[in-house]
């Protein structure tokens, strides 16, 4: 029987790094191989990885999701950030959950990703995959962005706003929530369109079926507008570019130790009141 190999992706934080070294020693004593993944270089030195343990906040978790790409590697998040919806395990319960992980006492939750294609006038195409969201917004200038949206080829509307967020249910608790979007359970199949500070009050957040193909084109003055992917990478966008968004074929697999834990995480992260168990 082959030895298990667990990848570690660690936030650039002294506390997280110390815990990673401690965890590595703990795993090696249990005959588990450990490799450190480099989320910036996007390098995974081995393919036979049982899972990846992510020590950090949501940003580190998103780096891990981009790093694994379409590979079938589940992710386990350990919270070392200020606010985290993706890291289920608290630092104080790390070894309790690691025991459960090695003994197979866990669940796999599949989280939808979005595939994004940017088609240029010269035919060049850029692709990206996002777990949370893609965001169109202005740079230093404060003028409105005019984002024309087409759903399955039919014109919907032109959002006149500071920008536009296209989010997954997982990303509903990220930038979209701050911009007034709804919270959607990750098991609900949908995509969220959330305008950022819309000029027209009737432009409201919209939830559409996850099988919808979305196309976005900029109208009017399209200078100084950027498209960002999960808040980690970005590119300038012009009026002659087409942004096409579809449901990804390869969801992110997240390791969970409780089937109903999402609501507990939601209540804790949003500081919802209530003393009932």
C-alpha positions as YAML, in Angstrom:
chain: A
units: angstrom
residues:
- id: 1
  name: UNK
  ca: [0.00, 0.00, 0.00]
- id: 2
  name: UNK
  ca: [1.39, 3.40, -1.00]
- id: 3
  name: UNK
  ca: [2.12, 5.95, 1.69]
- id: 4
  name: UNK
  ca: [-0.18, 8.94, 1.86]
- id: 5
  name: UNK
  ca: [1.25, 12.24, 0.70]
- id: 6
  name: UNK
  ca: [-0.23, 15.48, 2.00]
- id: 7
  name: UNK
  ca: [0.55, 18.87, 0.53]
- id: 8
  name: UNK
  ca: [0.88, 21.98, 2.68]
- id: 9
  name: UNK
  ca: [0.21, 25.48, 1.42]
- id: 10
  name: UNK
  ca: [1.07, 28.03, 4.07]
- id: 11
  name: UNK
  ca: [0.24, 31.70, 4.48]
- id: 12
  name: UNK
  ca: [3.23, 34.04, 4.66]
- id: 13
  name: UNK
  ca: [2.80, 34.45, 8.39]
- id: 14
  name: UNK
  ca: [5.18, 33.42, 11.18]
- id: 15
  name: UNK
  ca: [2.47, 31.74, 13.25]
- id: 16
  name: UNK
  ca: [1.22, 29.74, 10.27]
- id: 17
  name: UNK
  ca: [4.77, 28.75, 9.30]
- id: 18
  name: UNK
  ca: [5.54, 27.53, 12.82]
- id: 19
  name: UNK
  ca: [2.34, 25.48, 12.87]
- id: 20
  name: UNK
  ca: [3.18, 24.00, 9.46]
- id: 21
  name: UNK
  ca: [6.60, 22.80, 10.72]
- id: 22
  name: UNK
  ca: [4.91, 21.31, 13.77]
- id: 23
  name: UNK
  ca: [2.28, 19.62, 11.59]
- id: 24
  name: UNK
  ca: [4.92, 18.25, 9.24]
- id: 25
  name: UNK
  ca: [6.71, 16.57, 12.16]
- id: 26
  name: UNK
  ca: [3.41, 15.16, 13.40]
- id: 27
  name: UNK
  ca: [2.59, 13.69, 9.98]
- id: 28
  name: UNK
  ca: [6.06, 12.22, 9.41]
- id: 29
  name: UNK
  ca: [5.77, 10.33, 12.71]
- id: 30
  name: UNK
  ca: [2.62, 8.75, 11.29]
- id: 31
  name: UNK
  ca: [4.36, 7.67, 8.10]
- id: 32
  name: UNK
  ca: [2.75, 10.35, 5.94]
- id: 33
  name: UNK
  ca: [4.86, 12.13, 3.32]
- id: 34
  name: UNK
  ca: [4.69, 15.92, 3.31]
- id: 35
  name: UNK
  ca: [5.42, 18.36, 0.52]
- id: 36
  name: UNK
  ca: [5.23, 22.14, 0.54]
- id: 37
  name: UNK
  ca: [3.29, 23.59, -2.38]
- id: 38
  name: UNK
  ca: [4.27, 26.95, -3.79]
- id: 39
  name: UNK
  ca: [1.11, 28.85, -4.56]
- id: 40
  name: UNK
  ca: [2.95, 31.66, -6.33]
- id: 41
  name: UNK
  ca: [5.07, 29.49, -8.61]
- id: 42
  name: UNK
  ca: [2.06, 27.19, -9.17]
- id: 43
  name: UNK
  ca: [4.20, 24.13, -8.73]
- id: 44
  name: UNK
  ca: [3.08, 20.80, -7.31]
- id: 45
  name: UNK
  ca: [6.10, 18.47, -7.23]
- id: 46
  name: UNK
  ca: [3.97, 15.32, -6.99]
- id: 47
  name: UNK
  ca: [0.76, 14.16, -8.58]
- id: 48
  name: UNK
  ca: [-0.23, 11.50, -6.02]
- id: 49
  name: UNK
  ca: [-1.37, 13.94, -3.35]
- id: 50
  name: UNK
  ca: [-4.03, 12.64, -0.98]
- id: 51
  name: UNK
  ca: [-5.14, 16.15, -0.09]
- id: 52
  name: UNK
  ca: [-3.79, 19.64, 0.48]
- id: 53
  name: UNK
  ca: [-3.94, 21.28, 3.90]
- id: 54
  name: UNK
  ca: [-4.12, 25.06, 3.60]
- id: 55
  name: UNK
  ca: [-2.91, 27.05, 6.61]
- id: 56
  name: UNK
  ca: [-4.12, 30.60, 6.15]
- id: 57
  name: UNK
  ca: [-7.15, 32.69, 5.39]
- id: 58
  name: UNK
  ca: [-9.49, 32.76, 2.41]
- id: 59
  name: UNK
  ca: [-6.83, 34.31, 0.16]
- id: 60
  name: UNK
  ca: [-4.46, 31.40, 0.77]
- id: 61
  name: UNK
  ca: [-7.31, 28.96, 0.13]
- id: 62
  name: UNK
  ca: [-8.10, 30.64, -3.19]
- id: 63
  name: UNK
  ca: [-4.40, 30.34, -4.11]
- id: 64
  name: UNK
  ca: [-4.63, 26.61, -3.40]
- id: 65
  name: UNK
  ca: [-7.71, 26.26, -5.60]
- id: 66
  name: UNK
  ca: [-5.89, 27.97, -8.47]
- id: 67
  name: UNK
  ca: [-2.79, 25.87, -7.83]
- id: 68
  name: UNK
  ca: [-4.50, 22.48, -8.12]
- id: 69
  name: UNK
  ca: [-6.29, 23.47, -11.32]
- id: 70
  name: UNK
  ca: [-8.33, 20.53, -12.60]
- id: 71
  name: UNK
  ca: [-6.48, 17.93, -10.54]
- id: 72
  name: UNK
  ca: [-8.54, 15.77, -8.19]
- id: 73
  name: UNK
  ca: [-6.98, 17.02, -4.95]
- id: 74
  name: UNK
  ca: [-9.32, 17.86, -2.05]
- id: 75
  name: UNK
  ca: [-8.56, 20.94, 0.03]
- id: 76
  name: UNK
  ca: [-8.72, 21.27, 3.81]
- id: 77
  name: UNK
  ca: [-8.62, 24.80, 5.18]
- id: 78
  name: UNK
  ca: [-7.14, 25.73, 8.57]
- id: 79
  name: UNK
  ca: [-8.02, 29.27, 9.66]
- id: 80
  name: UNK
  ca: [-5.13, 31.67, 10.20]
- id: 81
  name: UNK
  ca: [-6.84, 34.79, 8.87]
- id: 82
  name: UNK
  ca: [-9.11, 37.49, 10.22]
- id: 83
  name: UNK
  ca: [-12.27, 36.41, 8.45]
- id: 84
  name: UNK
  ca: [-12.58, 33.05, 6.78]
- id: 85
  name: UNK
  ca: [-15.50, 31.29, 5.12]
- id: 86
  name: UNK
  ca: [-13.37, 28.71, 3.32]
- id: 87
  name: UNK
  ca: [-11.21, 27.52, 6.21]
- id: 88
  name: UNK
  ca: [-13.47, 25.33, 8.34]
- id: 89
  name: UNK
  ca: [-10.91, 24.05, 10.86]
- id: 90
  name: UNK
  ca: [-9.75, 26.32, 13.68]
- id: 91
  name: UNK
  ca: [-6.11, 26.16, 14.74]
- id: 92
  name: UNK
  ca: [-7.04, 24.76, 18.17]
- id: 93
  name: UNK
  ca: [-8.75, 21.75, 16.60]
- id: 94
  name: UNK
  ca: [-6.09, 21.03, 14.00]
- id: 95
  name: UNK
  ca: [-4.86, 17.69, 15.32]
- id: 96
  name: UNK
  ca: [-8.34, 16.48, 16.18]
- id: 97
  name: UNK
  ca: [-9.37, 16.99, 12.58]
- id: 98
  name: UNK
  ca: [-6.09, 15.58, 11.24]
- id: 99
  name: UNK
  ca: [-6.79, 12.33, 13.10]
- id: 100
  name: UNK
  ca: [-10.23, 12.25, 11.48]
- id: 101
  name: UNK
  ca: [-8.69, 13.01, 8.08]
- id: 102
  name: UNK
  ca: [-6.17, 10.15, 8.25]
- id: 103
  name: UNK
  ca: [-8.89, 7.77, 9.43]
- id: 104
  name: UNK
  ca: [-11.21, 8.74, 6.58]
- id: 105
  name: UNK
  ca: [-13.85, 10.35, 8.80]
- id: 106
  name: UNK
  ca: [-14.67, 13.31, 6.58]
- id: 107
  name: UNK
  ca: [-17.01, 14.48, 3.83]
- id: 108
  name: UNK
  ca: [-16.29, 15.98, 0.44]
- id: 109
  name: UNK
  ca: [-18.17, 19.10, -0.60]
- id: 110
  name: UNK
  ca: [-18.02, 20.13, -4.23]
- id: 111
  name: UNK
  ca: [-17.89, 23.87, -4.89]
- id: 112
  name: UNK
  ca: [-18.68, 25.21, -8.33]
- id: 113
  name: UNK
  ca: [-16.08, 27.22, -10.21]
- id: 114
  name: UNK
  ca: [-16.56, 29.63, -13.08]
- id: 115
  name: UNK
  ca: [-14.58, 29.43, -16.31]
- id: 116
  name: UNK
  ca: [-13.77, 32.83, -17.75]
- id: 117
  name: UNK
  ca: [-12.63, 33.53, -21.32]
- id: 118
  name: UNK
  ca: [-11.54, 36.96, -22.52]
- id: 119
  name: UNK
  ca: [-11.70, 37.18, -26.31]
- id: 120
  name: UNK
  ca: [-9.65, 39.99, -27.85]
- id: 121
  name: UNK
  ca: [-10.25, 41.76, -31.14]
- id: 122
  name: UNK
  ca: [-7.26, 39.98, -32.69]
- id: 123
  name: UNK
  ca: [-8.67, 36.59, -31.67]
- id: 124
  name: UNK
  ca: [-6.32, 36.03, -28.75]
- id: 125
  name: UNK
  ca: [-8.01, 34.41, -25.80]
- id: 126
  name: UNK
  ca: [-7.15, 34.44, -22.11]
- id: 127
  name: UNK
  ca: [-8.66, 31.90, -19.74]
- id: 128
  name: UNK
  ca: [-9.03, 31.70, -15.99]
- id: 129
  name: UNK
  ca: [-10.92, 29.67, -13.42]
- id: 130
  name: UNK
  ca: [-12.37, 31.24, -10.27]
- id: 131
  name: UNK
  ca: [-13.85, 29.80, -7.10]
- id: 132
  name: UNK
  ca: [-15.22, 33.07, -5.68]
- id: 133
  name: UNK
  ca: [-15.73, 35.71, -8.33]
- id: 134
  name: UNK
  ca: [-14.60, 37.82, -11.22]
- id: 135
  name: UNK
  ca: [-14.83, 41.57, -10.85]
- id: 136
  name: UNK
  ca: [-14.96, 44.38, -13.39]
- id: 137
  name: UNK
  ca: [-14.11, 47.75, -11.87]
- id: 138
  name: UNK
  ca: [-12.38, 51.05, -12.44]
- id: 139
  name: UNK
  ca: [-8.81, 51.80, -11.54]
- id: 140
  name: UNK
  ca: [-7.88, 55.19, -10.12]
- id: 141
  name: UNK
  ca: [-10.58, 57.11, -11.99]
- id: 142
  name: UNK
  ca: [-14.06, 57.28, -10.52]
- id: 143
  name: UNK
  ca: [-16.20, 57.37, -13.65]
- id: 144
  name: UNK
  ca: [-18.94, 54.79, -14.09]
- id: 145
  name: UNK
  ca: [-18.40, 51.54, -15.96]
- id: 146
  name: UNK
  ca: [-21.05, 50.52, -18.49]
- id: 147
  name: UNK
  ca: [-21.26, 46.72, -18.55]
- id: 148
  name: UNK
  ca: [-23.61, 45.26, -21.16]
- id: 149
  name: UNK
  ca: [-24.69, 41.75, -20.12]
- id: 150
  name: UNK
  ca: [-26.01, 39.02, -22.42]
- id: 151
  name: UNK
  ca: [-27.49, 35.76, -21.07]
- id: 152
  name: UNK
  ca: [-27.40, 32.82, -23.50]
- id: 153
  name: UNK
  ca: [-27.03, 35.31, -26.32]
- id: 154
  name: UNK
  ca: [-29.95, 37.55, -25.31]
- id: 155
  name: UNK
  ca: [-29.34, 41.10, -24.12]
- id: 156
  name: UNK
  ca: [-30.28, 41.59, -20.46]
- id: 157
  name: UNK
  ca: [-29.27, 45.13, -19.52]
- id: 158
  name: UNK
  ca: [-26.34, 47.52, -19.25]
- id: 159
  name: UNK
  ca: [-25.25, 47.93, -15.66]
- id: 160
  name: UNK
  ca: [-24.21, 51.54, -15.00]
- id: 161
  name: UNK
  ca: [-22.13, 51.23, -11.85]
- id: 162
  name: UNK
  ca: [-18.68, 51.44, -10.33]
- id: 163
  name: UNK
  ca: [-18.27, 47.85, -11.51]
- id: 164
  name: UNK
  ca: [-19.83, 44.42, -11.79]
- id: 165
  name: UNK
  ca: [-19.26, 41.21, -9.82]
- id: 166
  name: UNK
  ca: [-20.02, 37.73, -11.18]
- id: 167
  name: UNK
  ca: [-19.92, 35.35, -8.23]
- id: 168
  name: UNK
  ca: [-20.42, 31.70, -7.38]
- id: 169
  name: UNK
  ca: [-22.44, 30.63, -4.32]
- id: 170
  name: UNK
  ca: [-19.10, 30.19, -2.54]
- id: 171
  name: UNK
  ca: [-18.20, 33.75, -3.50]
- id: 172
  name: UNK
  ca: [-21.55, 35.09, -2.28]
- id: 173
  name: UNK
  ca: [-19.93, 35.75, 1.13]
- id: 174
  name: UNK
  ca: [-16.99, 37.63, -0.39]
- id: 175
  name: UNK
  ca: [-16.95, 40.92, -2.36]
- id: 176
  name: UNK
  ca: [-20.51, 40.37, -3.61]
- id: 177
  name: UNK
  ca: [-21.82, 40.39, -0.04]
- id: 178
  name: UNK
  ca: [-20.00, 43.66, 0.70]
- id: 179
  name: UNK
  ca: [-21.61, 45.15, -2.42]
- id: 180
  name: UNK
  ca: [-25.11, 44.21, -1.24]
- id: 181
  name: UNK
  ca: [-25.46, 40.78, -2.86]
- id: 182
  name: UNK
  ca: [-27.31, 37.83, -1.31]
- id: 183
  name: UNK
  ca: [-25.82, 34.92, 0.63]
- id: 184
  name: UNK
  ca: [-26.39, 31.65, -1.24]
- id: 185
  name: UNK
  ca: [-25.72, 28.19, 0.19]
- id: 186
  name: UNK
  ca: [-22.93, 26.49, -1.83]
- id: 187
  name: UNK
  ca: [-25.27, 23.61, -2.71]
- id: 188
  name: UNK
  ca: [-27.70, 25.96, -4.50]
- id: 189
  name: UNK
  ca: [-26.95, 25.98, -8.25]
- id: 190
  name: UNK
  ca: [-26.75, 29.59, -9.31]
- id: 191
  name: UNK
  ca: [-24.57, 32.50, -10.42]
- id: 192
  name: UNK
  ca: [-24.84, 35.98, -8.93]
- id: 193
  name: UNK
  ca: [-24.61, 39.26, -10.85]
- id: 194
  name: UNK
  ca: [-23.97, 42.09, -8.39]
- id: 195
  name: UNK
  ca: [-23.47, 45.68, -9.58]
- id: 196
  name: UNK
  ca: [-21.08, 47.74, -7.44]
- id: 197
  name: UNK
  ca: [-22.73, 51.01, -6.34]
- id: 198
  name: UNK
  ca: [-25.16, 51.13, -9.28]
- id: 199
  name: UNK
  ca: [-26.11, 54.56, -10.63]
- id: 200
  name: UNK
  ca: [-29.64, 53.31, -11.33]
- id: 201
  name: UNK
  ca: [-31.46, 52.07, -8.22]
- id: 202
  name: UNK
  ca: [-33.39, 49.53, -10.27]
- id: 203
  name: UNK
  ca: [-30.12, 47.71, -11.08]
- id: 204
  name: UNK
  ca: [-30.24, 45.10, -8.34]
- id: 205
  name: UNK
  ca: [-28.30, 41.87, -7.71]
- id: 206
  name: UNK
  ca: [-29.59, 39.00, -9.82]
- id: 207
  name: UNK
  ca: [-29.35, 35.23, -9.35]
- id: 208
  name: UNK
  ca: [-29.43, 33.19, -12.56]
- id: 209
  name: UNK
  ca: [-29.22, 29.43, -13.27]
- id: 210
  name: UNK
  ca: [-25.68, 28.07, -13.20]
- id: 211
  name: UNK
  ca: [-26.01, 26.63, -16.72]
- id: 212
  name: UNK
  ca: [-26.37, 30.14, -18.18]
- id: 213
  name: UNK
  ca: [-23.65, 31.46, -20.47]
- id: 214
  name: UNK
  ca: [-22.86, 35.06, -19.58]
- id: 215
  name: UNK
  ca: [-21.23, 37.50, -21.96]
- id: 216
  name: UNK
  ca: [-20.11, 40.96, -20.88]
- id: 217
  name: UNK
  ca: [-19.02, 43.82, -23.13]
- id: 218
  name: UNK
  ca: [-18.04, 47.31, -22.05]
- id: 219
  name: UNK
  ca: [-19.79, 50.32, -23.51]
- id: 220
  name: UNK
  ca: [-18.96, 54.02, -23.48]
- id: 221
  name: UNK
  ca: [-15.64, 55.12, -22.01]
- id: 222
  name: UNK
  ca: [-13.89, 51.84, -21.24]
- id: 223
  name: UNK
  ca: [-10.52, 53.24, -20.19]
- id: 224
  name: UNK
  ca: [-8.90, 52.27, -16.90]
- id: 225
  name: UNK
  ca: [-11.12, 49.22, -16.32]
- id: 226
  name: UNK
  ca: [-9.71, 45.99, -14.93]
- id: 227
  name: UNK
  ca: [-10.94, 42.43, -14.68]
- id: 228
  name: UNK
  ca: [-9.75, 40.54, -11.60]
- id: 229
  name: UNK
  ca: [-9.97, 36.82, -10.85]
- id: 230
  name: UNK
  ca: [-10.62, 35.85, -7.21]
- id: 231
  name: UNK
  ca: [-8.95, 39.11, -6.22]
- id: 232
  name: UNK
  ca: [-5.53, 37.60, -7.03]
- id: 233
  name: UNK
  ca: [-4.81, 38.23, -10.70]
- id: 234
  name: UNK
  ca: [-6.07, 40.81, -13.11]
- id: 235
  name: UNK
  ca: [-5.89, 42.30, -16.57]
- id: 236
  name: UNK
  ca: [-6.98, 45.52, -18.29]
- id: 237
  name: UNK
  ca: [-10.19, 45.28, -20.32]
- id: 238
  name: UNK
  ca: [-11.27, 47.42, -23.27]
- id: 239
  name: UNK
  ca: [-14.45, 48.07, -25.22]
- id: 240
  name: UNK
  ca: [-13.48, 45.59, -27.93]
- id: 241
  name: UNK
  ca: [-13.00, 42.68, -25.52]
- id: 242
  name: UNK
  ca: [-15.66, 40.03, -24.87]
- id: 243
  name: UNK
  ca: [-15.83, 38.34, -21.47]
- id: 244
  name: UNK
  ca: [-17.55, 34.95, -21.56]
- id: 245
  name: UNK
  ca: [-18.40, 33.20, -18.29]
- id: 246
  name: UNK
  ca: [-19.68, 29.63, -17.92]
- id: 247
  name: UNK
  ca: [-19.97, 27.02, -15.18]
- id: 248
  name: UNK
  ca: [-16.67, 25.17, -14.76]
- id: 249
  name: UNK
  ca: [-16.47, 21.45, -15.47]
- id: 250
  name: UNK
  ca: [-14.18, 20.71, -12.50]
- id: 251
  name: UNK
  ca: [-15.47, 21.81, -9.10]
- id: 252
  name: UNK
  ca: [-13.21, 22.35, -6.12]
- id: 253
  name: UNK
  ca: [-13.46, 19.53, -3.59]
- id: 254
  name: UNK
  ca: [-13.45, 20.78, -0.02]
- id: 255
  name: UNK
  ca: [-12.92, 18.55, 3.01]
- id: 256
  name: UNK
  ca: [-15.50, 18.98, 5.76]
- id: 257
  name: UNK
  ca: [-16.01, 17.17, 9.04]
- id: 258
  name: UNK
  ca: [-19.70, 18.01, 9.50]
- id: 259
  name: UNK
  ca: [-22.47, 18.00, 6.94]
- id: 260
  name: UNK
  ca: [-24.18, 21.06, 8.45]
- id: 261
  name: UNK
  ca: [-21.06, 23.00, 9.33]
- id: 262
  name: UNK
  ca: [-21.69, 25.73, 6.72]
- id: 263
  name: UNK
  ca: [-24.31, 27.40, 8.89]
- id: 264
  name: UNK
  ca: [-22.03, 27.34, 11.93]
- id: 265
  name: UNK
  ca: [-19.25, 28.98, 9.90]
- id: 266
  name: UNK
  ca: [-21.72, 31.52, 8.49]
- id: 267
  name: UNK
  ca: [-23.01, 32.51, 11.93]
- id: 268
  name: UNK
  ca: [-19.51, 32.77, 13.37]
- id: 269
  name: UNK
  ca: [-18.02, 34.80, 10.50]
- id: 270
  name: UNK
  ca: [-20.99, 37.18, 10.19]
- id: 271
  name: UNK
  ca: [-21.23, 37.59, 13.97]
- id: 272
  name: UNK
  ca: [-24.93, 36.75, 13.99]
- id: 273
  name: UNK
  ca: [-26.46, 37.04, 17.45]
- id: 274
  name: UNK
  ca: [-28.44, 34.42, 19.28]
- id: 275
  name: UNK
  ca: [-27.69, 32.17, 22.21]
- id: 276
  name: UNK
  ca: [-29.65, 29.12, 21.13]
- id: 277
  name: UNK
  ca: [-27.78, 25.90, 20.36]
...
